[in-house]
Amino acid sequence: MNRRFLLVTAGAAVLGLGAGLGACALLPAPRSLSFSQAEVQALVARQFPQQRTLLEVFDVTAEVPRLQLLAERNRVAAEVPLRVRERLLSGRWQGRLRFEAALRWEPADQTVRLAQVQVQELRADEPSALSAAAVERLGAALARRMLEDSTLYRLEGEQAARLQRLGVVPDAVAVTAEGLEVRLKPLPAR
């Protein structure tokens, strides 16, 4: 009798476990991935400082940007401290670059990228260090070469595989008052 009781109990446990796992499969897939403003700032901070040579004349070091969310316009803004060394005359200056950008999802490499970058201001801490025309040219080059299409976030392989198992893939990026939301869509039917 004890053996029969154990078999019935074990069978019920296996059925219960199977039903529980089946119920997990019925849970709805997530509709988005959310990142708080602090998480977004941390993701960006990992990618800095960055160094670039622009126009074969300027060695630019961009320090960690301070981000601001512009949810009402679905954009982000940033202020980036800069250090610049001018190669020809060995001039050096520091300043700040302010810009706004939209965000886009790039399915080819599973990334969130900057798009439609607009430079608001490039300011030298010592205004006499460069002419206004040089500052404008440098600002345009920074927007084109350093910022446009820069990666903000990359969906790692395990995360992407987990989402695919759930039947969803990233689709679009939205800026919210709380942070960023990567919206998900169902996998296309095969």
TANOR-V473472 format. One record per pair of residues at least 12 apart in sequence whose ideal C-beta (glycine too) atoms are under 6 Angstrom apart, sorted by the first residue. I is the first residue (numbers start at 0). J is the second residue. If there is no record, write none. Layout:
I/J
I/J
This chain:
28/165
28/166
28/167
30/183
31/180
31/182
31/183
32/181
33/180
34/178
34/179
35/178
36/68
36/178
39/178
39/179
40/66
42/152
44/63
47/63
48/60
48/62
49/61
51/145
53/140
54/140
56/86
57/83
57/85
58/84
59/83
60/82
61/79
61/81
62/80
64/77
64/79
65/78
68/174
70/174
70/175
70/176
73/174
74/99
74/101
75/100
75/174
76/99
77/98
78/95
78/97
79/96
80/95
81/94
81/96
92/123
92/125
92/128
93/124
94/122
94/123
94/124
95/122
96/121
96/141
97/119
97/120
98/116
98/118
98/119
99/117
100/113
100/116
101/114
101/115
102/172
104/169
104/171
104/172
109/154
109/159
110/150
110/153
111/151
111/152
111/172
112/148
112/150
113/146
113/149
116/142
116/146
116/147
118/138
118/142
121/134
121/138
166/185
166/186
167/183
167/185
168/186
169/181
169/183
170/182
170/184
